[in-house]
Amino acid sequence: MPLPQNPPPPRPFHSIIVDPSKSGLNKKVIDHLPKLNPEKLVYISCDPSALARDTDIFTGREFEIEKVVSLYMFLHTYHMERVVLLSHKNADTNININVEFGEGGGKIPVGKIAEIAGGK
């Protein structure tokens, strides 16, 4: 029996947990994680600046921050761990734009402009 020409894509991970060193995630890891297509990404960090940098990259791509928790784990120190839950964005539910042109009662929705331009 011949092998299929296009094998199905790998099963996506539901969740991925990362707990990088203080310097944050390596650029190659940041670039690779979205390719695994996880529904959730849990990022644990002790360095707020590395956490901010990396989560900014993820939120600029396919993820949004769902929850942030700070944990005071080391008694008698100022160190805290932060846990961020990122969720994969669903474009169908996150973007809703209504654009109209004109002023006052003469506003024309973009859909109507496209309809007029198309000769419909």
N, CA, C and O atoms as a GROMACS GRO file, in nm:
protein
  480
    1MET      N    1   0.084  -0.117   0.000
    1MET     CA    2   0.000   0.000   0.000
    1MET      C    3   0.089   0.124   0.000
    1MET      O    4   0.178   0.135   0.085
    2PRO      N    5   0.069   0.219  -0.093
    2PRO     CA    6   0.155   0.337  -0.099
    2PRO      C    7   0.127   0.434   0.016
    2PRO      O    8   0.016   0.440   0.068
    3LEU      N    9   0.231   0.508   0.054
    3LEU     CA   10   0.214   0.608   0.159
    3LEU      C   11   0.139   0.728   0.103
    3LEU      O   12   0.152   0.758  -0.016
    4PRO      N   13   0.060   0.797   0.185
    4PRO     CA   14  -0.011   0.915   0.136
    4PRO      C   15   0.089   1.025   0.099
    4PRO      O   16   0.195   1.038   0.160
    5GLN      N   17   0.053   1.104  -0.001
    5GLN     CA   18   0.140   1.212  -0.048
    5GLN      C   19   0.159   1.318   0.060
    5GLN      O   20   0.271   1.362   0.084
    6ASN      N   21   0.052   1.358   0.124
    6ASN     CA   22   0.058   1.460   0.228
    6ASN      C   23   0.011   1.401   0.360
    6ASN      O   24  -0.110   1.395   0.385
    7PRO      N   25   0.105   1.358   0.444
    7PRO     CA   26   0.061   1.302   0.572
    7PRO      C   27  -0.008   1.410   0.654
    7PRO      O   28   0.020   1.529   0.637
    8PRO      N   29  -0.098   1.371   0.742
    8PRO     CA   30  -0.169   1.470   0.824
    8PRO      C   31  -0.070   1.546   0.912
    8PRO      O   32   0.034   1.491   0.950
    9PRO      N   33  -0.102   1.671   0.946
    9PRO     CA   34  -0.011   1.746   1.034
    9PRO      C   35  -0.003   1.680   1.170
    9PRO      O   36  -0.095   1.610   1.211
   10PRO      N   37   0.108   1.703   1.241
   10PRO     CA   38   0.120   1.642   1.374
   10PRO      C   39   0.011   1.694   1.466
   10PRO      O   40  -0.033   1.808   1.456
   11ARG      N   41  -0.030   1.608   1.555
   11ARG     CA   42  -0.135   1.646   1.650
   11ARG      C   43  -0.085   1.762   1.735
   11ARG      O   44   0.023   1.754   1.794
   12PRO      N   45  -0.162   1.870   1.743
   12PRO     CA   46  -0.116   1.985   1.822
   12PRO      C   47  -0.119   1.952   1.972
   12PRO      O   48  -0.198   1.871   2.019
   13PHE      N   49  -0.032   2.016   2.043
   13PHE     CA   50  -0.028   2.002   2.188
   13PHE      C   51  -0.139   2.089   2.247
   13PHE      O   52  -0.166   2.198   2.198
   14HIS      N   53  -0.202   2.040   2.352
   14HIS     CA   54  -0.300   2.123   2.421
   14HIS      C   55  -0.230   2.232   2.499
   14HIS      O   56  -0.268   2.349   2.491
   15SER      N   57  -0.126   2.195   2.575
   15SER     CA   58  -0.055   2.292   2.658
   15SER      C   59   0.095   2.266   2.654
   15SER      O   60   0.140   2.152   2.644
   16ILE      N   61   0.170   2.374   2.663
   16ILE     CA   62   0.316   2.366   2.674
   16ILE      C   63   0.355   2.452   2.792
   16ILE      O   64   0.306   2.564   2.806
   17ILE      N   65   0.444   2.400   2.877
   17ILE     CA   66   0.493   2.473   2.994
   17ILE      C   67   0.640   2.504   2.972
   17ILE      O   68   0.719   2.414   2.942
   18VAL      N   69   0.677   2.631   2.989
   18VAL     CA   70   0.817   2.670   2.978
   18VAL      C   71   0.859   2.739   3.107
   18VAL      O   72   0.783   2.818   3.164
   19ASP      N   73   0.978   2.710   3.153
   19ASP     CA   74   1.035   2.770   3.273
   19ASP      C   75   1.182   2.799   3.243
   19ASP      O   76   1.271   2.727   3.289
   20PRO      N   77   1.207   2.904   3.164
   20PRO     CA   78   1.344   2.932   3.120
   20PRO      C   79   1.432   2.990   3.231
   20PRO      O   80   1.384   3.024   3.339
   21SER      N   81   1.560   3.000   3.202
   21SER     CA   82   1.653   3.064   3.295
   21SER      C   83   1.620   3.213   3.302
   21SER      O   84   1.530   3.260   3.233
   22LYS      N   85   1.693   3.288   3.385
   22LYS     CA   86   1.666   3.430   3.405
   22LYS      C   87   1.673   3.510   3.275
   22LYS      O   88   1.609   3.615   3.264
   23SER      N   89   1.749   3.463   3.178
   23SER     CA   90   1.763   3.538   3.053
   23SER      C   91   1.641   3.523   2.962
   23SER      O   92   1.633   3.591   2.860
   24GLY      N   93   1.547   3.436   2.996
   24GLY     CA   94   1.428   3.417   2.915
   24GLY      C   95   1.448   3.311   2.809
   24GLY      O   96   1.548   3.240   2.809
   25LEU      N   97   1.353   3.302   2.719
   25LEU     CA   98   1.358   3.200   2.615
   25LEU      C   99   1.453   3.240   2.502
   25LEU      O  100   1.466   3.358   2.468
   26ASN      N  101   1.518   3.141   2.447
   26ASN     CA  102   1.603   3.159   2.330
   26ASN      C  103   1.515   3.193   2.210
   26ASN      O  104   1.403   3.144   2.200
   27LYS      N  105   1.565   3.277   2.119
   27LYS     CA  106   1.488   3.318   2.002
   27LYS      C  107   1.440   3.198   1.920
   27LYS      O  108   1.329   3.201   1.868
   28LYS      N  109   1.522   3.094   1.908
   28LYS     CA  110   1.482   2.976   1.831
   28LYS      C  111   1.362   2.907   1.896
   28LYS      O  112   1.273   2.857   1.826
   29VAL      N  113   1.359   2.905   2.028
   29VAL     CA  114   1.246   2.844   2.100
   29VAL      C  115   1.121   2.929   2.079
   29VAL      O  116   1.013   2.876   2.053
   30ILE      N  117   1.136   3.061   2.090
   30ILE     CA  118   1.022   3.151   2.070
   30ILE      C  119   0.965   3.134   1.930
   30ILE      O  120   0.843   3.136   1.912
   31ASP      N  121   1.051   3.118   1.831
   31ASP     CA  122   1.005   3.100   1.693
   31ASP      C  123   0.942   2.962   1.671
   31ASP      O  124   0.852   2.947   1.588
   32HIS      N  125   0.989   2.862   1.745
   32HIS     CA  126   0.941   2.725   1.724
   32HIS      C  127   0.810   2.694   1.797
   32HIS      O  128   0.727   2.619   1.745
   33LEU      N  129   0.789   2.748   1.915
   33LEU     CA  130   0.671   2.714   1.994
   33LEU      C  131   0.538   2.736   1.920
   33LEU      O  132   0.453   2.647   1.925
   34PRO      N  133   0.516   2.848   1.852
   34PRO     CA  134   0.388   2.863   1.780
   34PRO      C  135   0.368   2.758   1.671
   34PRO      O  136   0.253   2.726   1.638
   35LYS      N  137   0.475   2.703   1.617
   35LYS     CA  138   0.463   2.600   1.514
   35LYS      C  139   0.405   2.470   1.571
   35LYS      O  140   0.350   2.389   1.497
   36LEU      N  141   0.418   2.451   1.702
   36LEU     CA  142   0.360   2.334   1.767
   36LEU      C  143   0.210   2.351   1.788
   36LEU      O  144   0.140   2.255   1.821
   37ASN      N  145   0.161   2.472   1.769
   37ASN     CA  146   0.018   2.503   1.772
   37ASN      C  147  -0.050   2.464   1.904
   37ASN      O  148  -0.154   2.398   1.901
   38PRO      N  149   0.008   2.502   2.019
   38PRO     CA  150  -0.060   2.468   2.144
   38PRO      C  151  -0.180   2.558   2.168
   38PRO      O  152  -0.182   2.673   2.126
   39GLU      N  153  -0.280   2.504   2.236
   39GLU     CA  154  -0.395   2.586   2.276
   39GLU      C  155  -0.355   2.680   2.388
   39GLU      O  156  -0.398   2.796   2.392
   40LYS      N  157  -0.272   2.630   2.480
   40LYS     CA  158  -0.230   2.708   2.596
   40LYS      C  159  -0.078   2.704   2.607
   40LYS      O  160  -0.013   2.605   2.572
   41LEU      N  161  -0.022   2.813   2.657
   41LEU     CA  162   0.121   2.821   2.685
   41LEU      C  163   0.136   2.878   2.826
   41LEU      O  164   0.088   2.988   2.854
   42VAL      N  165   0.202   2.803   2.914
   42VAL     CA  166   0.224   2.847   3.051
   42VAL      C  167   0.371   2.888   3.060
   42VAL      O  168   0.460   2.808   3.035
   43TYR      N  169   0.394   3.014   3.095
   43TYR     CA  170   0.530   3.069   3.102
   43TYR      C  171   0.559   3.102   3.248
   43TYR      O  172   0.488   3.181   3.310
   44ILE      N  173   0.663   3.040   3.304
   44ILE     CA  174   0.704   3.063   3.443
   44ILE      C  175   0.836   3.140   3.440
   44ILE      O  176   0.928   3.103   3.367
   45SER      N  177   0.844   3.247   3.519
   45SER     CA  178   0.965   3.329   3.515
   45SER      C  179   0.994   3.394   3.649
   45SER      O  180   0.903   3.430   3.723
   46CYS      N  181   1.123   3.408   3.678
   46CYS     CA  182   1.165   3.480   3.798
   46CYS      C  183   1.216   3.620   3.761
   46CYS      O  184   1.243   3.701   3.849
   47ASP      N  185   1.229   3.647   3.631
   47ASP     CA  186   1.280   3.777   3.585
   47ASP      C  187   1.170   3.852   3.511
   47ASP      O  188   1.134   3.815   3.400
   48PRO      N  189   1.117   3.959   3.573
   48PRO     CA  190   1.005   4.030   3.510
   48PRO      C  191   1.040   4.093   3.374
   48PRO      O  192   0.954   4.101   3.287
   49SER      N  193   1.164   4.136   3.355
   49SER     CA  194   1.199   4.198   3.226
   49SER      C  195   1.204   4.095   3.114
   49SER      O  196   1.158   4.123   3.003
   50ALA      N  197   1.260   3.976   3.140
   50ALA     CA  198   1.262   3.870   3.039
   50ALA      C  199   1.119   3.822   3.012
   50ALA      O  200   1.083   3.795   2.897
   51LEU      N  201   1.039   3.811   3.116
   51LEU     CA  202   0.899   3.770   3.100
   51LEU      C  203   0.824   3.871   3.014
   51LEU      O  204   0.751   3.832   2.922
   52ALA      N  205   0.841   4.000   3.042
   52ALA     CA  206   0.773   4.103   2.964
   52ALA      C  207   0.817   4.098   2.818
   52ALA      O  208   0.733   4.108   2.728
   53ARG      N  209   0.946   4.084   2.794
   53ARG     CA  210   0.997   4.078   2.657
   53ARG      C  211   0.938   3.961   2.580
   53ARG      O  212   0.889   3.977   2.469
   54ASP      N  213   0.942   3.842   2.641
   54ASP     CA  214   0.896   3.721   2.573
   54ASP      C  215   0.744   3.719   2.554
   54ASP      O  216   0.696   3.681   2.447
   55THR      N  217   0.669   3.759   2.657
   55THR     CA  218   0.523   3.759   2.641
   55THR      C  219   0.480   3.864   2.540
   55THR      O  220   0.379   3.847   2.472
   56ASP      N  221   0.555   3.974   2.530
   56ASP     CA  222   0.525   4.075   2.428
   56ASP      C  223   0.539   4.015   2.288
   56ASP      O  224   0.459   4.044   2.199
   57ILE      N  225   0.640   3.931   2.269
   57ILE     CA  226   0.660   3.865   2.140
   57ILE      C  227   0.544   3.769   2.112
   57ILE      O  228   0.489   3.768   2.002
   58PHE      N  229   0.506   3.689   2.212
   58PHE     CA  230   0.397   3.592   2.193
   58PHE      C  231   0.263   3.662   2.167
   58PHE      O  232   0.185   3.617   2.083
   59THR      N  233   0.236   3.771   2.240
   59THR     CA  234   0.108   3.840   2.220
   59THR      C  235   0.105   3.914   2.088
   59THR      O  236  -0.002   3.945   2.037
   60GLY      N  237   0.220   3.943   2.031
   60GLY     CA  238   0.225   4.004   1.898
   60GLY      C  239   0.203   3.901   1.790
   60GLY      O  240   0.189   3.936   1.672
   61ARG      N  241   0.201   3.776   1.827
   61ARG     CA  242   0.179   3.667   1.731
   61ARG      C  243   0.042   3.605   1.755
   61ARG      O  244  -0.059   3.674   1.744
   62GLU      N  245   0.038   3.478   1.787
   62GLU     CA  246  -0.091   3.407   1.794
   62GLU      C  247  -0.149   3.395   1.934
   62GLU      O  248  -0.249   3.325   1.951
   63PHE      N  249  -0.091   3.460   2.035
   63PHE     CA  250  -0.136   3.437   2.172
   63PHE      C  251  -0.186   3.564   2.239
   63PHE      O  252  -0.153   3.675   2.199
   64GLU      N  253  -0.267   3.543   2.343
   64GLU     CA  254  -0.312   3.653   2.427
   64GLU      C  255  -0.298   3.609   2.573
   64GLU      O  256  -0.311   3.491   2.605
   65ILE      N  257  -0.272   3.706   2.660
   65ILE     CA  258  -0.257   3.675   2.802
   65ILE      C  259  -0.395   3.654   2.862
   65ILE      O  260  -0.484   3.738   2.851
   66GLU      N  261  -0.411   3.538   2.927
   66GLU     CA  262  -0.538   3.504   2.990
   66GLU      C  263  -0.534   3.529   3.141
   66GLU      O  264  -0.632   3.574   3.200
   67LYS      N  265  -0.418   3.498   3.203
   67LYS     CA  266  -0.409   3.511   3.349
   67LYS      C  267  -0.263   3.527   3.389
   67LYS      O  268  -0.174   3.468   3.328
   68VAL      N  269  -0.239   3.608   3.494
   68VAL     CA  270  -0.105   3.626   3.550
   68VAL      C  271  -0.113   3.608   3.701
   68VAL      O  272  -0.202   3.663   3.766
   69VAL      N  273  -0.021   3.529   3.755
   69VAL     CA  274  -0.016   3.504   3.899
   69VAL      C  275   0.127   3.523   3.947
   69VAL      O  276   0.221   3.473   3.884
   70SER      N  277   0.145   3.593   4.059
   70SER     CA  278   0.276   3.606   4.121
   70SER      C  279   0.280   3.518   4.244
   70SER      O  280   0.186   3.516   4.323
   71LEU      N  281   0.389   3.445   4.260
   71LEU     CA  282   0.404   3.352   4.374
   71LEU      C  283   0.526   3.391   4.456
   71LEU      O  284   0.638   3.398   4.403
   72TYR      N  285   0.505   3.416   4.583
   72TYR     CA  286   0.613   3.448   4.674
   72TYR      C  287   0.664   3.316   4.730
   72TYR      O  288   0.604   3.259   4.821
   73MET      N  289   0.774   3.266   4.674
   73MET     CA  290   0.820   3.132   4.706
   73MET      C  291   0.943   3.127   4.796
   73MET      O  292   0.972   3.024   4.858
   74PHE      N  293   1.015   3.238   4.803
   74PHE     CA  294   1.144   3.236   4.874
   74PHE      C  295   1.136   3.330   4.993
   74PHE      O  296   1.155   3.451   4.979
   75LEU      N  297   1.110   3.274   5.110
   75LEU     CA  298   1.093   3.353   5.231
   75LEU      C  299   1.216   3.439   5.259
   75LEU      O  300   1.330   3.399   5.233
   76HIS      N  301   1.191   3.556   5.313
   76HIS     CA  302   1.295   3.650   5.353
   76HIS      C  303   1.378   3.702   5.235
   76HIS      O  304   1.491   3.746   5.253
   77THR      N  305   1.323   3.697   5.116
   77THR     CA  306   1.386   3.756   4.997
   77THR      C  307   1.281   3.835   4.921
   77THR      O  308   1.162   3.827   4.952
   78TYR      N  309   1.324   3.910   4.825
   78TYR     CA  310   1.231   3.985   4.742
   78TYR      C  311   1.197   3.910   4.612
   78TYR      O  312   1.125   3.964   4.528
   79HIS      N  313   1.246   3.790   4.596
   79HIS     CA  314   1.225   3.714   4.472
   79HIS      C  315   1.085   3.655   4.466
   79HIS      O  316   1.032   3.603   4.563
   80MET      N  317   1.027   3.666   4.346
   80MET     CA  318   0.894   3.610   4.321
   80MET      C  319   0.896   3.538   4.187
   80MET      O  320   0.969   3.577   4.095
   81GLU      N  321   0.818   3.436   4.177
   81GLU     CA  322   0.797   3.368   4.049
   81GLU      C  323   0.667   3.421   3.991
   81GLU      O  324   0.570   3.446   4.063
   82ARG      N  325   0.665   3.438   3.861
   82ARG     CA  326   0.543   3.479   3.793
   82ARG      C  327   0.502   3.369   3.698
   82ARG      O  328   0.585   3.309   3.629
   83VAL      N  329   0.373   3.342   3.694
   83VAL     CA  330   0.319   3.240   3.605
   83VAL      C  331   0.217   3.310   3.516
   83VAL      O  332   0.122   3.371   3.564
   84VAL      N  333   0.239   3.298   3.385
   84VAL     CA  334   0.149   3.362   3.288
   84VAL      C  335   0.086   3.253   3.203
   84VAL      O  336   0.156   3.167   3.147
   85LEU      N  337  -0.046   3.257   3.193
   85LEU     CA  338  -0.119   3.165   3.106
   85LEU      C  339  -0.153   3.242   2.979
   85LEU      O  340  -0.225   3.341   2.982
   86LEU      N  341  -0.100   3.193   2.867
   86LEU     CA  342  -0.130   3.251   2.736
   86LEU      C  343  -0.219   3.154   2.660
   86LEU      O  344  -0.197   3.033   2.664
   87SER      N  345  -0.319   3.207   2.591
   87SER     CA  346  -0.410   3.125   2.511
   87SER      C  347  -0.394   3.161   2.364
   87SER      O  348  -0.366   3.275   2.329
   88HIS      N  349  -0.414   3.061   2.281
   88HIS     CA  350  -0.408   3.083   2.137
   88HIS      C  351  -0.525   3.171   2.096
   88HIS      O  352  -0.639   3.143   2.134
   89LYS      N  353  -0.498   3.277   2.020
   89LYS     CA  354  -0.605   3.366   1.976
   89LYS      C  355  -0.693   3.296   1.874
   89LYS      O  356  -0.647   3.214   1.794
   90ASN      N  357  -0.819   3.330   1.878
   90ASN     CA  358  -0.914   3.281   1.778
   90ASN      C  359  -0.957   3.404   1.699
   90ASN      O  360  -1.036   3.485   1.746
   91ALA      N  361  -0.904   3.419   1.578
   91ALA     CA  362  -0.927   3.539   1.498
   91ALA      C  363  -1.076   3.567   1.477
   91ALA      O  364  -1.114   3.684   1.467
   92ASP      N  365  -1.159   3.465   1.471
   92ASP     CA  366  -1.302   3.485   1.448
   92ASP      C  367  -1.370   3.555   1.565
   92ASP      O  368  -1.474   3.618   1.546
   93THR      N  369  -1.313   3.544   1.684
   93THR     CA  370  -1.379   3.603   1.800
   93THR      C  371  -1.307   3.725   1.854
   93THR      O  372  -1.360   3.790   1.944
   94ASN      N  373  -1.190   3.758   1.804
   94ASN     CA  374  -1.113   3.868   1.860
   94ASN      C  375  -1.118   3.997   1.779
   94ASN      O  376  -1.085   4.103   1.832
   95ILE      N  377  -1.157   3.991   1.655
   95ILE     CA  378  -1.154   4.110   1.572
   95ILE      C  379  -1.294   4.138   1.518
   95ILE      O  380  -1.356   4.054   1.454
   96ASN      N  381  -1.341   4.258   1.546
   96ASN     CA  382  -1.470   4.302   1.493
   96ASN      C  383  -1.457   4.449   1.462
   96ASN      O  384  -1.452   4.532   1.554
   97ILE      N  385  -1.452   4.485   1.334
   97ILE     CA  386  -1.431   4.623   1.293
   97ILE      C  387  -1.549   4.668   1.209
   97ILE      O  388  -1.590   4.599   1.115
   98ASN      N  389  -1.604   4.784   1.242
   98ASN     CA  390  -1.711   4.843   1.165
   98ASN      C  391  -1.662   4.978   1.118
   98ASN      O  392  -1.642   5.068   1.200
   99VAL      N  393  -1.642   4.996   0.988
   99VAL     CA  394  -1.590   5.120   0.933
   99VAL      C  395  -1.695   5.185   0.846
   99VAL      O  396  -1.757   5.120   0.762
  100GLU      N  397  -1.715   5.315   0.866
  100GLU     CA  398  -1.808   5.391   0.783
  100GLU      C  399  -1.737   5.516   0.734
  100GLU      O  400  -1.651   5.570   0.803
  101PHE      N  401  -1.774   5.562   0.616
  101PHE     CA  402  -1.717   5.683   0.559
  101PHE      C  403  -1.826   5.790   0.551
  101PHE      O  404  -1.943   5.759   0.531
  102GLY      N  405  -1.786   5.914   0.566
  102GLY     CA  406  -1.880   6.025   0.557
  102GLY      C  407  -1.906   6.084   0.693
  102GLY      O  408  -1.848   6.042   0.794
  103GLU      N  409  -1.996   6.183   0.695
  103GLU     CA  410  -2.026   6.253   0.819
  103GLU      C  411  -2.176   6.251   0.845
  103GLU      O  412  -2.257   6.245   0.753
  104GLY      N  413  -2.212   6.255   0.973
  104GLY     CA  414  -2.352   6.264   1.011
  104GLY      C  415  -2.436   6.151   0.956
  104GLY      O  416  -2.395   6.035   0.959
  105GLY      N  417  -2.555   6.186   0.904
  105GLY     CA  418  -2.648   6.087   0.852
  105GLY      C  419  -2.606   6.031   0.717
  105GLY      O  420  -2.668   5.937   0.667
  106GLY      N  421  -2.500   6.087   0.657
  106GLY     CA  422  -2.457   6.042   0.525
  106GLY      C  423  -2.348   5.936   0.529
  106GLY      O  424  -2.281   5.914   0.429
  107LYS      N  425  -2.330   5.871   0.644
  107LYS     CA  426  -2.226   5.768   0.656
  107LYS      C  427  -2.260   5.648   0.568
  107LYS      O  428  -2.375   5.606   0.558
  108ILE      N  429  -2.157   5.593   0.505
  108ILE     CA  430  -2.174   5.478   0.417
  108ILE      C  431  -2.088   5.363   0.470
  108ILE      O  432  -1.966   5.380   0.480
  109PRO      N  433  -2.146   5.246   0.503
  109PRO     CA  434  -2.066   5.132   0.548
  109PRO      C  435  -1.973   5.083   0.436
  109PRO      O  436  -2.005   5.094   0.318
  110VAL      N  437  -1.857   5.030   0.475
  110VAL     CA  438  -1.760   4.980   0.379
  110VAL      C  439  -1.821   4.875   0.287
  110VAL      O  440  -1.793   4.874   0.168
  111GLY      N  441  -1.904   4.787   0.341
  111GLY     CA  442  -1.968   4.684   0.260
  111GLY      C  443  -2.049   4.744   0.145
  111GLY      O  444  -2.050   4.690   0.035
  112LYS      N  445  -2.117   4.855   0.171
  112LYS     CA  446  -2.197   4.922   0.068
  112LYS      C  447  -2.104   4.981  -0.038
  112LYS      O  448  -2.135   4.975  -0.158
  113ILE      N  449  -1.991   5.040   0.004
  113ILE     CA  450  -1.894   5.096  -0.091
  113ILE      C  451  -1.842   4.985  -0.182
  113ILE      O  452  -1.830   5.003  -0.303
  114ALA      N  453  -1.809   4.870  -0.123
  114ALA     CA  454  -1.760   4.757  -0.203
  114ALA      C  455  -1.867   4.711  -0.299
  114ALA      O  456  -1.838   4.678  -0.413
  115GLU      N  457  -1.992   4.709  -0.253
  115GLU     CA  458  -2.103   4.668  -0.339
  115GLU      C  459  -2.119   4.765  -0.457
  115GLU      O  460  -2.137   4.722  -0.571
  116ILE      N  461  -2.112   4.895  -0.429
  116ILE     CA  462  -2.124   4.996  -0.534
  116ILE      C  463  -2.007   4.986  -0.632
  116ILE      O  464  -2.026   4.993  -0.754
  117ALA      N  465  -1.886   4.968  -0.579
  117ALA     CA  466  -1.767   4.958  -0.664
  117ALA      C  467  -1.772   4.833  -0.752
  117ALA      O  468  -1.721   4.833  -0.864
  118GLY      N  469  -1.833   4.728  -0.702
  118GLY     CA  470  -1.844   4.604  -0.778
  118GLY      C  471  -1.958   4.606  -0.877
  118GLY      O  472  -1.975   4.510  -0.953
  119GLY      N  473  -2.036   4.711  -0.877
  119GLY     CA  474  -2.147   4.722  -0.970
  119GLY      C  475  -2.267   4.639  -0.934
  119GLY      O  476  -2.348   4.606  -1.020
  120LYS      N  477  -2.281   4.605  -0.807
  120LYS     CA  478  -2.395   4.521  -0.765
  120LYS      C  479  -2.511   4.605  -0.723
  120LYS      O  480  -2.614   4.551  -0.684
   0.00000   0.00000   0.00000
